[in-house]
Amino acid sequence: MLAGLVANLVILAASATALPCISFDSKWNLYAFGIQGQYNWALGKADDWSNASGPKVTALNSTNAPPMNGNNTQCFLAQFFNAIYVLDGDSSKPNALHIFNANSKTWSIQSTSAPDRFDITSAEVILDHDTNVFFALSGDNLYQLNMSDQVSAKSGTLKWQGVDKPNFKTDGYDPVMAIADNHVFFLNVPGNKAGEANIFVIHFAYFQPEVQTFKAKSGSVFPATGGETTSIWQAVGTAPSSQKSFAFFPDDGSATYIVNVLSNTTSTVPFPPATPSSGYSAYAGSLDTLVQLTPSGELYYHTIPSSKSSKSTKSKRQSTSSGGWSKIKNRLWTEPSASSQIATATAKGGSNNTLQPTAAATESRGSKNAVVVKEFGLLAALCTSLLGGITVMVPL
């Protein structure tokens, strides 16, 4: 009995500490990776999400897929190549880079190496649109990794290389980075005010000497606080084809800030239904849609203006809404049932894992290490209950 209990607790710990991510592909289909540390699903296009029965959710081939249990898991779309890259997706191999080919729906694993001072388990990373080069801030240095045109792993090892030291203080800085117009934006830099960002100019490989100031087009400028960002994309062939805007979801939950880097202005839409206090949420953006995956496995989306959007499209998508955010019917933490329009999705070992993690399971990206501490208490309580008052401490 005890051996079985411990095995179940290991499964529980793995699913509770996994950090799933969501991403669009280049055709604007949405994917959810690492749900409960084991499910990878395709959810189709946004226009289909408001169906009464919810979107058709298709299980993906998980061969070579990352378990999404890294300390700092991050996902990125390479728009030109219709590939999705996952960094630190496997805690046992943090330097392994997982590549999802969105055309063939297959995974491969690319080997990488890095200088001694570079730590992917804590680095903040962006992927540049035009060059397909990663830029990562780790400690007091900026690094890069060239992905070229990769849609699958190649032989050999890709190497992270040092680029430059930032022209701002990094001591105590929990980086907030965004990418748009081939520039890297650093928000919440120590000493900066609300609405200010430092910039790294990719094509000239230098840090802009002046701090960039943004003005409020509507609402207010973004606050000087931690948070998450996601790109708002442009269709390939438009000018510019690189992102011209990004969305910032601050830890204070004050609003969602749409930052236009061509006009240096900000506008606001409501913050998603799950606030930062409820745990770590994953975000993704497309041409005209923002998506939030909540700690409890619910998906919300918000349609924003773009050259692609039409009134009929936005009207079609808005069904059940909360502050302009609509809920996608399917709830992803629970194992799918036949009534959920799941094409194929079977739990590993055939078990019916319907665990819903507690709201405290995760916090913002800067506090991912809190997962282990908080879930340790959950495991202890569970052991106490199951063993009739005998507390068994199971380290994660």
N, C-alpha and C positions, 0 to 999 in steps of 0.2 A: 504493500500500500504506500509506504513512504517513498519508495523508488518512483512509483507512478506519480505521486504528488510532486516530487522534485522535478520530474520531467515536465509535468504540466506547468510548473512555475517557471521553468526555463523558457517555455513557449510564451507564457504570459509576459515575462520580462522582455523577451525579444520584440513582441508586438507593441508593448507599452513604450519601449525606448526607440523604436524605429521612427524616423522622420520622413514621412512620405513627401513627394513633391508632385506638382502638376506642371504640364507644359503643353503648349500648342505645337503642332508641326507646321510646315510651310504652306499646307493647304487648309490650315486653321481648324483641324480636328484636335480635340482636347484629349490628353492622356493623364492618367493618375498612376503614379509608380510607387510601389512599396507600401500599399495599404496593408496594415497589420504585418508588415515585414514580409509579405508573400504574394499579394495580388498585384497584378499590373493590368490596367483596364483602358480601353479606348471608349470615349464617350461621344464621338461624332462632333458635328458642327453646332454652333450656338443656335442656329435657326430651328434645330430640332429639339431643343431642350425643354420647350414649353408644352410639349405634347402631354396630354392628360395622364398617360401612363409613364411619363418620363422618357429619357433618351434610351436608345438601344445601347446597352453596355456590353462590350465584347472583351472577353479575357484574351490576353496576349501570351504568346510563347515566352516562358520565363527562363529558358535555357540561357545561361551566362548573365542573367539579369542580376543587378545588385540587390542585396537584402535591405538596403537603405537604412542601415544601422550605424552609419558613421557618426562621428561627433559633429560634423559640419557639412552634411550632405547638401549639395547644390546642383541644380539642373539648368541646362542652357540650350536654346535653339540655335542651330546653325542654319539660317534661313535659306541661303543659296544652295545648300546641299541636302535639305530636308533630313537632317540628323539631329538627335538630341544627345547631349553629352552630360554625364553624371560624374561629379567629383566627390570623393570621399563617401562613396556609397556602400563600402564594405569595410567594417571596422578591422577585420583581420588583414586587409590589404589596402590601407588608406591611400597609397600612391597609384592604385589601379584606377584607370579612367574607363568607365563603361560607356559604350556607344550604342545608341538605339537607332537603327536605320528605319526611318518611318515609312519608306517605300516597301521594303521587304518584311518589315515588322520583326526584325531579328536583332539580337544583342551580340556584341563582341567586346573583348577586354583589351585595352591598350596599356602597355607597360610605360610608366613614366619614372623619372628620377628628378631630384632637386638638390640644390645646395643645402648644406647642413643647417643653415639658419632659417630655411623655408619650412613652414609647417602647414600642410594642407588642412589639417584638422582644426585649425583656428583662422586660417586666412579668409579674407573676403575677396571674392572673385567676380569679374565680369568677362563676357565674351564680346569682342568687337565684331560688328556686323560686316564690314567690308573686308577686313584682313583675315577674319576667322582666327584671331589670336586672343588667347586668354591673357588678362592682366590681373594680378593678385597682389594685394597688400598684406604682407606678413611681417609683423614686427615693425621695423623702421625702414623697410625697403620694398620697392615695387618690383615684381617679377613678371615674366611673360612666358607663354608656351604656345608655339605655333602649331595649329591643327591643320593647316593647309586645306585640302579638299576632302578630308577624311569622312567617310560614311561607315567605315569599319576599321577594325584594328589592323595595323601593319606590323611586320616583323621589326625587331629592334626596340629601342627605348627612346621615347621622346623626353627631352630635357628642359626643365624649367631653367630660365636664365635671368640673372639680375638685370634690371633696367636702370633704376635711379633711386635716390632717396627723396622722399617728399620734401617740399619746401614748407611744411608745417609740422608741428609737434605731434608725435604719435604716442607719447607716453600716456597710458590710460585711455587711449582712443579705441572704442569699439566701432570699427569702420561701418559706415553706411555708404555704399557705392552704387552708382547707376551709370548706364551707358546710353548715349544719344548723340547723333551727329558726329560719330567717331571721336567723341570726347568722353573721358571718365570724370564723373562728378562725385565729389566727396562731401557728403552732408554731415552735419553735427561735428565738424572739426572743432577741437578745443579752442576757445577764444572767438569763434564765429558767432554772429547773431542770427536770429531767425531770418530766413530768406537769403542766406549766404552759402556759397559752396566754393570749394577749391576745385581746380580743373587740371587734368592731365590731357594734353593734346596729343592724340595717338600718332597722327601722320608726321608730326614733327618731333615726337618723343621728348617732350619737355613739359614741366609743370608751369602753368600760366602764373606769372608773378603776382598778378592782382587777384584778389578774391572776387568772384562773380556775385553780383547782387541781382535778385529777382524781385519783380514788383507784382502786386496782386491785381490780376485782371478781374477776378471775382472772389469773394470771400476774403481770405487773408493769406499771407505768405506762409510757407511751411515752417514749422517750429524747429528750434535747435534741440533735437532729441533723437534718440535712436529709433530704429524701425526697419521696415522692409521696403524694397523697391521692385518694380517690374517694368519691363519695356512696353511701350505702345508702338506697334509696328506700322510700317508702311508697306504697301504692295510693291513687289519687285517691278521695276520699270518706272516708278514714279520718281519725281525729283523733290527732295532727295529720297533715295531708296532706303538709306539708313534711318533709324528711328529719329524722330524730331521731338518726341516727348517721352516722359516716363511718369509712372505713378509712384507716389510715396505714401506708405501706410505707417504713420508715426506711432511710437509706443504710447503716446498719450491719448490715442484714439479720437483726436479732435475732429478729423475729417480725412478724406482721401484727397491728396494734393496732386493735381495734374500739372506737371512742370514742362512748359514749352521752352526748349533751349534755343530756338531761333529768334523768338521775340523776347526771351528772358522774362517770361511772365508765368504766373501760377493762377490756376482756378481750382475750385473745390467741388467735390461731390460728397455725399454722406459716407461715413466710415462703414465698412461691412458689418453685418449683424454680430459676428463674433469679435469682441474687443480683445486687445492684447492681454487683459487680466484673466481671460478664460483659457489662455494657453497659446502655444505656438500655432500659427496658421500659415499655410503655404499660399502663394499667389502666382498668377500667370496673367499675361495680357496677349491680345491679338491685335488686329487692325482697329477694332472698335468695341472690344469686350474685355472687362476685367473679371477675374475669377478668384474666389477665396475658397480654400479647402480648410474647414474648421477642425479643431482638435477632436470633435465628436464625429467627424467623417461626413459632414454636410457640405454641400457645394452651393455657393451663391454666385450670381453673376450680375454685372451692371453694364449696360450698353452706354457707350460714350460717343459723342459726335465724331465723325470722320468723313472723309470724302467718299468712303464706300457705303456708309450707312444711309438708309432711306427711312422715311417716316413709317412706311409699311413694315419694314424689317423690324424697327424698334417696337412698333405696336404688336407685332406677332410674338416677340420674345417676352413681353412683360405680362406675366401671369400673377403668381403670388409674389408680392414684393414687400420689402421692408426698407423704407427710406430709399427707394429706387433700386434696391437689390432684389433680384428674383431668385427663388430657390429651385434648384434642380431636384426633381422628385427623388431619385435614387439616393439612398444613404449608404455611404461606402464602408463604414467600419463593420457592418454586419455582413456575414457571408451571404452572397446573393441567393435568392430563391428562384424557382421557375417562373414565378409571377412577376419578376423584376425585369423581364426581357433580356436576361443574360444569355448570351450565345453559348459560352462554355466557361465555367468558373467553379472548380472543385478544390476544396481545401486540401492542403498537403496531408497525406495519410488518410484522407477521406473523412476527417473529423469535422464536426460542425462548430467551428470557432466563431462565436457570436460575442466575443468580448468587446465591450465599449470602454475605451480608456477614460480615466477620470479627467476632469477639466484641468487638474493640476499636473497632468502627465508631462506637458511641455510648456516652455515659455518662449520668449522671443529668441531669435538666433543668438544673441549675445549671452543667453543664459541656458544654452542647451545642456550644459553639464548638470543643471538642476534636475534633469530627468531622472538620473540614477538615484539621487538622494531622495526625491519625493516618492518614486515608485518603490524604494526599499521599504518604506513604511507601509505601503499597500500590501506588499508581499508578506510582511510580518503579520499584519492583521489577518490576512487570508489564511496563513498557516495556523494562527491561533484558533481561528474559527473551525477549520477542518480537523484539527487534531485535539479538539476538546479542551482548549485552554493551554496547550503546550505550544509555546512560541518557538518556531524554527526559523533562524535567520539565514536566508539564502543570499549570498553575495551575488551582485550582478556583474 
